[in-house]
């Protein structure tokens, strides 16, 4: 698999080299770096999209937006991949949102796991895709596709609980544009819509790019990058007053970055997470999906 192009000038580029290819670790790897986590709940959203909740088996600290490294032990090797965390640090279990890549190396193994099954999880979280409140900007534009919504759900769950319990004053405004091909691919749309209905500091728009394949959908339609100008205008967001966060498919990320740059967003006020790295090999993926 090819490596991603150099984007070190961005505020956030958290893909380590090992994350851009499937990782197989010999059995001699030190076992005290891993928990044997147990799946407590599984929810299937579509034939190729599902979530799990796990009990890690020990203390696991993380900030909203970070990722965990999950693995499956084979007969001779351990296979690993990083996955963004959906849950909030306030929750006792850790949640993940997956997309199956049938010809991939790891997601087919994860797809077979059911409630009660075990998988490996490294004991340390990583990642810098966190809310940036250091720049004097209280508007945060979040754009995602399918499983790319995961870190944003973690942010909103955490901030909503903190707001309800008086730890967050509601002085940071979050605007989330969440895209998928069809509505059943959203996973967390109902939850996010409920947050948006209650929290004045959170706005949420879901959009489908293939409404002709989804007769029941009555909401917004079009690709998220095609709708960026419409909603940045409606929300009063520009490079002068907001930080941008892009998470998901590389095509969306690249297109959205170009659009945001044209309305004043510079690279130092944009963060990105890429969930699929183009490759000369067919259908291999990057951060999250293989």
C-alpha positions in Angstrom: 0.0 0.0 0.0 1.2 3.5 -0.8 1.8 5.9 2.0 -0.2 9.2 2.3 1.3 12.4 0.9 3.2 14.6 3.3 0.8 16.8 5.1 2.9 17.7 8.2 2.0 21.4 7.8 -1.5 20.6 9.1 -2.3 21.1 12.8 -3.2 17.4 13.0 -1.7 14.6 11.0 -1.8 11.6 13.3 -1.3 8.7 10.9 1.9 7.0 11.9 3.7 5.1 9.2 2.6 1.7 10.6 -1.1 2.8 10.4 -0.9 3.0 6.6 -0.5 -0.7 6.1 -1.9 -3.8 7.7 0.2 -4.6 10.8 1.1 -8.2 11.8 3.1 -8.5 15.0 4.9 -11.6 16.0 3.8 -13.4 19.1 6.9 -12.4 20.9 5.5 -8.8 21.3 5.3 -7.9 24.9 1.8 -9.0 26.1 1.7 -6.4 29.0 1.0 -3.7 26.4 -2.4 -5.2 25.6 -5.7 -5.7 27.3 -7.9 -8.7 26.5 -11.1 -6.7 26.0 -14.5 -8.3 25.9 -17.4 -7.3 23.7 -20.5 -6.4 25.7 -22.7 -5.2 22.9 -22.9 -5.2 19.2 -25.3 -3.2 17.0 -25.5 -3.7 13.2 -26.6 -0.7 11.2 -26.2 -2.2 7.7 -24.7 -5.4 6.2 -21.3 -3.7 6.3 -21.6 -1.2 9.1 -21.7 -2.1 12.8 -20.6 -0.9 16.3 -19.3 -2.6 19.3 -19.0 -1.7 23.0 -16.2 -3.3 25.0 -15.0 -3.7 28.5 -11.3 -3.0 28.1 -10.2 -5.2 31.1 -8.3 -2.4 32.8 -7.9 1.4 33.1 -8.0 3.1 29.7 -7.6 6.8 29.6 -8.3 8.9 26.5 -9.5 12.4 25.4 -12.4 12.8 23.0 -11.2 12.4 19.5 -8.4 10.0 20.2 -8.1 6.4 18.9 -7.3 3.0 20.3 -5.4 0.2 18.6 -7.4 -3.0 18.3 -6.1 -6.4 17.4 -6.9 -10.1 16.7 -4.6 -12.9 17.6 -4.0 -15.4 14.8 -2.2 -18.8 15.1 1.2 -17.3 14.7 0.8 -13.5 14.5 -1.2 -10.6 16.0 -2.9 -8.2 13.6 -3.6 -4.6 14.6 -5.2 -1.5 13.4 -6.1 1.9 15.0 -9.8 2.9 15.4 -11.3 6.2 16.5 -13.2 6.0 19.7 -17.0 6.8 19.6 -17.6 6.8 23.4 -17.0 9.6 25.9 -14.3 9.3 28.6 -17.3 9.6 31.0 -18.5 6.1 29.9 -17.3 2.9 31.5 -17.2 1.0 28.2 -15.3 1.9 24.9 -17.3 2.1 21.7 -16.2 1.7 18.1 -17.9 2.1 14.7 -16.7 -0.1 11.8 -17.1 -0.5 8.1 -16.4 -3.9 6.6 -13.9 -4.2 3.8 -14.5 -7.8 2.6 -11.1 -8.2 1.1 -9.4 -6.4 4.0 -7.1 -8.1 6.5 -8.6 -7.1 9.9 -12.3 -6.0 9.5 -13.4 -9.4 8.3 -12.0 -10.9 11.5 -13.6 -8.2 13.7 -16.9 -8.7 11.8 -17.1 -12.3 13.0 -16.9 -11.3 16.7 -20.1 -11.3 18.8 -21.1 -10.4 22.3 -18.9 -12.2 24.8 -16.0 -12.6 22.4 -12.5 -11.1 23.1 -10.1 -9.0 21.2 -6.9 -7.3 22.0 -6.5 -3.6 22.7 -3.3 -1.7 23.4 -3.4 0.0 26.8 -2.5 3.5 25.6 -4.7 5.8 23.5 -3.1 8.0 20.9 -4.1 10.8 18.5 -4.4 14.6 18.4 -7.8 15.0 16.7 -9.2 16.9 19.6 -11.2 20.1 20.0 -8.9 23.1 19.6 -9.9 25.8 22.1 -6.5 27.5 22.2 -6.9 29.9 19.2 -9.6 32.2 20.6 -12.2 30.8 18.2 -15.4 29.4 19.6 -16.9 28.1 16.4 -15.9 24.5 15.3 -16.9 23.2 11.9 -16.9 19.4 11.7 -17.3 17.5 8.4 -17.5 13.7 8.2 -18.4 10.8 6.1 -19.9 7.5 7.4 -17.5 6.1 10.2 -15.7 9.4 10.2 -18.3 10.7 12.5 -16.8 8.6 15.4 -14.6 11.2 17.0 -17.2 13.9 16.7 -19.7 11.7 18.6 -17.2 11.4 21.3 -16.8 15.2 21.5 -20.5 15.9 21.6 -21.3 13.2 24.1 -18.6 14.5 26.4 -19.6 18.2 26.0 -23.3 17.5 26.4 -22.8 15.7 29.7 -20.4 18.4 30.9 -23.0 21.0 29.9 -25.8 19.3 31.7 -23.7 18.9 34.8 -22.4 22.5 34.8 -18.8 21.8 33.8 -19.2 23.4 30.3 -20.8 26.8 29.9 -21.9 26.2 26.3 -19.4 28.9 25.0 -18.0 26.6 22.3 -20.3 26.2 19.2 -20.2 22.9 17.2 -21.5 22.6 13.7 -21.5 19.1 12.2 -22.2 18.2 8.6 -22.4 14.4 8.4 -22.6 12.6 5.0 -23.3 9.1 3.8 -24.5 7.5 0.6 -27.8 6.3 2.2 -29.5 7.1 5.5 -28.9 3.7 7.1 -25.2 4.4 7.0 -25.3 7.2 9.5 -25.3 5.0 12.7 -25.6 7.9 15.1 -28.0 10.3 13.4 -30.8 9.9 15.9 -28.5 10.5 18.9 -26.9 13.5 17.3 -30.3 15.0 16.3 -31.4 14.6 19.9 -28.3 16.5 21.1 -29.0 19.2 18.6 -32.6 19.6 19.7 -31.5 20.2 23.3 -28.1 22.0 23.1 -28.1 25.5 21.6 -24.4 25.2 21.0 -24.7 22.2 18.7 -26.0 22.2 15.1 -26.3 18.9 13.1 -27.1 18.3 9.4 -27.1 14.8 7.9 -27.0 14.5 4.1 -27.3 11.5 1.7 -25.5 11.5 -1.7 -27.7 8.8 -3.3 -31.3 9.8 -2.4 -32.6 7.8 -5.5 -31.6 4.7 -3.6 -33.3 5.8 -0.3 -37.0 6.5 -0.9 -37.7 7.1 2.8 -35.1 9.9 3.1 -36.7 13.3 3.4 -33.7 15.3 4.7 -30.8 17.1 3.0 -29.2 15.5 0.0 -25.8 15.9 -1.8 -22.2 15.3 -0.9 -21.0 17.0 2.2 -18.3 18.9 0.3 -20.9 20.1 -2.2 -23.0 21.5 0.7 -20.2 23.2 2.6 -20.7 26.6 1.2 -24.4 26.5 1.8 -24.0 25.7 5.5 -21.0 27.8 6.2 -23.0 30.8 4.9 -26.1 29.8 6.8 -24.1 29.3 10.1 -22.0 32.4 9.6 -18.7 30.4 9.6 -15.5 31.5 7.9 -11.8 31.3 8.4 -12.0 34.4 10.5 -14.0 32.9 13.3 -13.8 29.1 13.2 -11.6 26.0 13.3 -12.3 23.2 10.7 -12.2 19.5 11.3 -12.4 17.0 8.5 -12.8 13.2 9.0 -13.5 10.4 6.6 -12.9 9.6 3.0 -9.8 11.2 1.4 -11.7 12.6 -1.5 -14.1 14.4 0.7 -11.2 15.7 2.9 -9.2 17.0 -0.1 -12.3 18.7 -1.7 -13.5 20.2 1.6 -10.0 21.6 2.4 -10.0 23.4 -0.9 -13.5 24.8 -0.4 -12.6 26.0 3.1 -9.4 27.6 2.0 -11.4 29.7 -0.4 -13.4 31.1 2.5 -10.4 32.0 4.5 -9.5 28.8 6.4 -5.7 28.3 6.5 -4.0 25.0 7.1 -3.1 26.0 10.6 -6.8 26.2 11.6 -7.8 22.9 9.9 -7.4 19.4 11.3 -7.9 16.2 9.4 -8.3 12.4 9.9 -8.2 10.2 6.8 -10.0 6.9 7.1 -9.0 5.4 3.7 -5.7 5.8 1.9 -5.7 5.3 -1.9 -3.4 2.5 -3.0 -2.2 0.8 -6.1 -3.5 -2.4 -4.4 -7.3 -2.8 -4.8 -9.5 -1.6 -1.9 -6.8 -1.5 0.8 -7.4 1.3 3.4 -5.7 3.5 5.8 -6.5 4.5 9.3 -9.6 2.8 10.2 -11.3 0.5 7.7 -9.1 -2.5 6.7 
